[in-house]
Amino acid sequence: MIQVDTEINILKKVIVHSPDMGIERITPKKAEELLFDDIVYLPKMQEEHAEFKAVLEAFVGQENVLEINDLLVEALANDPVLKKEVLEMIIDDAELPKSTFHILYDMDHQQLAEVLISGYYNKEDHFLFDPIPNFIFTRDIAVVVKDHIIITKASKEARQRENFITRFILAAHPYFKQTKDKIINLNNVDTFPPSKKGERVSMEGGDMMMIEKEYLLIGCSERTTAHAFDSIKSYLFSKGVIDNVVKVNIPSDRSCMHIDTLFTRVSSEDLVCYKPIVYDGLGSNVIVYRSNGEEKSYASVKDFFLKEINPETQFIFSGMGETPFQEREQWTDGCNLVCVKPGVALTYDRNIMTAKGFEKAGYQIMPSKDFLESYKKDPSIVNSIEKTIITLVSGELSRARGGSHCMTCPLERETL
């Protein structure tokens, strides 16, 4: 089943991608080109991600935490025609000799999946492609809006292979056959062409949030264009998918590349956010477009939430809203949390001042190791736990510039 009505309902199925060996091939000079903010120590990063994944599995079940690599292997085995097509697209995009096709096509599916994701051709450091390190941020590849899936279109060429793989999985994997008529592909230039002025369509999942059942928020940012917003808004309204599409204009800046770096919802009452932009409205504003043609503007995200979503919204500030802590902890994804159920969310342990803000708001802070130990003793904790922020070890993960919200692509949440 594919269904996401809000960001906070009980999580039931999610896509993740564990850090792959391609990440350890990133050099300092390559990092900027590949949109990765640092070089990381892969074994430690994998260890941290495994603990993050274990927490997700505790809440939704191991079978419902889907790995990109596994989905790709299964899709390759399921549809040889589409397999041929995607290999031709990837080879052409990478400007490799056509003879590369047979090298790839003849591989077993597990090896082929590893090569397509990591770039490695064998363990002796021979490789065909650049790594795609941002694939750990599965939020960006696709977004579920109610029972539809929007395949996004990244703004940077470095993420093109992620896009090819995602489109292939959604087209070829048996699980997604049920949603074939409800896949919206932003890469389809017949449906989503450039504007008459040549403005291109680019939109990433970190800029898209199902805040409420009839409210899809889309950030216009460094990575998402105004033309892309207008295009998807018109399409969703024409198909009757949703009543309100909300434009959140934010600065075009690396420090706030997506709206989920500035705020995420952790319950129906609570929003964790970066105070200067979200609460004070510096360099930002919000426009609500309704399917009936009406529009409503707000000077800040704060005003939008208080007047359209919940007048009792409580704003929890990164770094307690104090300089320099708010800038530091926004940068290390203190505002980027994913809910596993209302009032229970995951974040990095390094954002200490933000954690104090959560405690002030009535939340308990629980390290992921403590949670997993408690879960091992009594699995029913996932049902009883309330108003809790689970903190993840983040020495290496946080250096990649993306938090728990970035590292999850929810496919299903409980519908209330």
N, C-alpha and C positions, 0 to 999 in steps of 0.2 A: 504493500500500500504506500502511496505517496500522498502526504497531507501535512502541511504546516500552516496553521492559522495564526499563531503568534510565536514570538521569540521565547516565551517563558513557560509554556505548557510542558507537561512531562515528556521528556525525550524518549523516543521509542526505537529509532533507527538513524544511523549516522555514518557518513563516509569520512575516513581519515587516511593519511598516508604517512607511514613511519619513515623517518629519515633514511635515505638510501646512500649507497657508497659513492654516488656521484658527487655528493656534498663535499667529500674530502679532497676532491680535485680542484676546488675553488682556490685561486690564488688572490692575494690582495688586489692586484690589478684587474682580475676578472670579476671580483665581487661586485663592483659598481655596474659593470656591463650586464651581469646576470641578476641585478636587482636584489642582491643579498648584502646586508649591511656590514658583515664581518666574516672572517674565516672562523670556523668552529672546530672543536674537538669532537669528531663524529661519535666515537664510542660512548662518551658521556652524554651527548645529545640523544643518542638512541636509548640510553638508559632512562633519561628523563622522560622521553616521549612514551616509553613502555609503561612507566608509572602513570602517566596521564591517561593512556589507553586503558590501563587496568581499572582506573576509577570510572571511566565511561562504561566499561564492561560490567562493573558491579551494578550500575543503575539500569542498563538496558539489556544486558545479556551478551555474552561473547559473540553469539551468532548475529547480533544486530549492530556490531561495530564492524563495518565493511572496509576492508583495505583496498586501496586503488590497485595495487599489484594483483591481488586475487581477482578483482573484477575484470581486469585487463586480460589475465590468463583465460578466464572463463569465456570472455567475449571473443577472444581469438579462436578458441576451440569451437565456438558456436556458429560462426558465420564466416566461411572462407572467402566469400565474395567481398564483403565489407573489409575483411582483413587485407585483401589485395588493394582495395581502394585507399585505405588509410596508409599503407606502406608507401604507395606511390606518392601520396600527398606529402608525407614526411620526408621522403628522399628528395623530392623536388624542392621543398622548402629549405632543406639543408644543403642543396646544390651538390649532392653526391652523385657519382657515376651511376648510370642505370643498372650496371652490373651488381650494384649493392642490393638490388631487389631480391635476387635469388639467394644471396647470403642470408638475408633476413628471413625470407619466406620459408626457407628450408630448416630454420631453427625449430627446436621444440618450443612449445608455447611459453613455458616458464622462462627459458633463456631469452626468448624474444622480448617478453615483457620487461625483463631486467635491463636489456640493452636499450629499449625504447625510453625507459625512465631514467636510467643512470648514465647512459651513453657508453658504458663499458662493453667492449666486444669480447674480451676474455679477462681473466684475473691477472694477466701479465701487463696490465696497464695500457693495452691497446684499446682505443675507443673510436667510435664513429661520430658521436654527437657531443656537443656541450652538455653538461649536466643541467637539470631543471630544478634547482634547489627550492624554488617557491612552491613546488607541488605539495609540500607539507602543509601549505595553507589552502586546504580544500574548500574553504568558504568561498574563495574567489572563482572557482570553476563553474559553479551552477547554483541556482537559488530556487527553492520550492516556494511557490506562491499559491496557497490553498492546494489544489490538486494538479497544478501545472508546474513544469520545470522550465526555468529560463536558463539556457546555456549562454554564459556570458562571453564577452569578447574583450580580451585584455588589451591595454593600451600600448604595451611594449612588445617588441618582436621576441624578446627573450622568453616570453611565456607562450609562444605559438604552439610548441609541441604539446604542452599541457592541454591546450585547447583541442588539438587534433585527437588526442587520446580520450579526452572527455566526450567529445562528440561521437567517437567510435563506440565507447562503452555504452552510452545511452541509446545508440542505434542497434548494437549487436548483442548486448547482454540480455538473456531471457527475462531477468527481473524487471527490466524497463519496457518490455513489450506491451505491458498493460497501459503504459502512459504514452504510447506512440503518437496518439492524436492530440496530446496535451504538452508536447515538447515545443518550446518557443526558442528558436535558434537565432540569436542575434548576429550570427555569421552569415545568414542567408541574405545576400545583397539584393535579391529580388523583393524581399519583404522589408528589409532594413538597409536601404541604400544610403550613400552619403547625401548630404544636403545639396541643394542647387549651388551653394557657395563652396562646396567641396569639403564641408565639415564631416569628419568620419564618425562612425559609431564605435565607441569604446565604453565598456561598462564592466566593473569587477564586483564580485559578490560582497566584498567588504563594504561596498556602498549601498547595499540593499538589505532592508530589514522589514519583516512582517511584524510590525509593532502590535497591531490589533487585527482582527479578522478582516476588516474593511479598510485597513490603512497599510499601504506599502510605502515605506520611506526609501528614497533614493538620493544619495549624495552627489552633487556636482562638485568635482574635486580635481586633484591632480590626475586621477586615473579614469574619471567618468565624465563624458562630455555632455553639454546641454542638448546637443542634437540627439545623442543616444537617449537621454531622458525623454525628450519630446516624442521620439519614435516609439519607445516601449509604452509610454503613457497612452498614446493614441491606439496602439494595438490592443492593450489590455481593456481599454474602454470599449473598443469596437467588438470585442469578444465577450463582453459582460463578465469579465473575470473578477473585478474588484470595483468598489465604489469610489475610493480615494487614493490618488497617487500623489505623494508629497515630495516636493523638491527641497532638499536641504543644501543650501549653498554654503560651502566652507572654503577657506583659503586654499589655493593651489600650491601646496607646500609639502615637502617630504615628511615633515614632522606630523602631519595630519592627512596622510595620503587617502584614507577612507573614513567614512563617518564612524565605523566601529572602532577607530583609534581614539575617538572623542567621547563616545558614550555607548553604553549597552544597558539594556533593561534587565534587572535581576528579580523583579517581582512586579505585580500589578501596581504596587505603590512606590517602588524604589528604582531610581536610575543612577548609575555611577557615571560620572562625567568629568570632563575638563572644564573647569569653571569659566575661564576667560571667554571661550568661544560658545559653549553651550548655555551657560547661565547668564553671563554678561552680554552675550551676543556680539562680541568683537569680531568683525570680519565675516559675519554670517547672517543668514536670514532664512525664513521658511515660507514656502508657498504651497498651499493645499489646493489641488485640482480635483474637482468632483466630476463624476461621470455625467451629471446633469448639466455640465457646462459652467457651474459656479466656481469661483476662486476665492481664497481667503489668504491674506498675508500676515505673517507674524515676524516681529523683530528679532526673535531668538528661538532656539529649540525649547528653552524653558517655557516661554509663553505658549508655544504650540502644545506642549504636553499638558500644561495646566488648563488650557481652554478647550482642547479637543480630545484628550485621552483620559486624564484623571486629575481633577482639581486638587486632589490630596497628594499628588506626586511629591516624594521626598528626594532631594538631590544630594547624592553622596559624592564628594569631590575627591579627585585624585590628589594625593599629597596634602589632604585636608584643606585644599584651596589656598595654600601658602607657597610663595616663592622662597627658595628654588625647588622645593619638594614637588610641587604640582607639575612643573615642567619636566623634571627628572622622571617622575613616575608615570606621567602620560607617555613619555618616550619609551618606557619599558612596559607599556601595555597595562597600566593600572586601570584603564577604562575599558579594557577588552576582555569581557567575561562571557562564558557560555553557561546558560542555565540547563541543569539536568532535570529540574522540577522548579515550580515557583518558589523563590526564596532560597534556593540552593544552587550555587554557581561556583565555577572553577576559575582561579586566577594564579598569577605567579607570586611566589613567596617573597620576592625581593621588594615588593611595593609596600613597605612597612607603614608609612604614614597613611596610605589609602586604607590599609587594614584597620588602623585606628579609627578612621572615619566610619568604616563598617561597624566596628564595635560600638561606637557612639550612637549609631542608628539602630542598635539592638541585635546585631548579628554576632554569632560566635565564629571564631577563626579556628579552623582545624587543618593541620598539616596533612597532606595526602597520605603519608606513611601511617599516621595515626588512624586516619579513616580506613585504610586498607586492613590494618590490624584489627580494628573493631568489626569490620565487615567479615573478616575471616572467622571471628568468634561468633558473630551473630548477623547473618545476612539480612535480617529484617530491619537493620539500621537504615537501609535505603528507603523504607516506607515511613519510618518514624522521624528521621532527621528533618529539621525545619530551620529556617532562617540561619543558614550556615554558609560560610565562604570556605571552600576547600582550597588550600594553597599548594601549588605545585613547585617542586624543586626546579630552578630555572637558570642555573649558571650558564648553560649553553643555549637552551631553547630561546631565551629572551634576546640573545644577541642576533637572532635572525629577523627581529622586528615583526613580531606577530604573536598574539596571545591565544588563549583557548578558543575564543570566538573565531579567530582566523583559521585555527587548525581543525575546524569541524564543519562539515556540510550536512546539516540535518535533512533527512528525507521524510521522517515521520515524527510528529508530536501528537500527543493525545488531544482529541477534539472534545471541547466542553460544550 
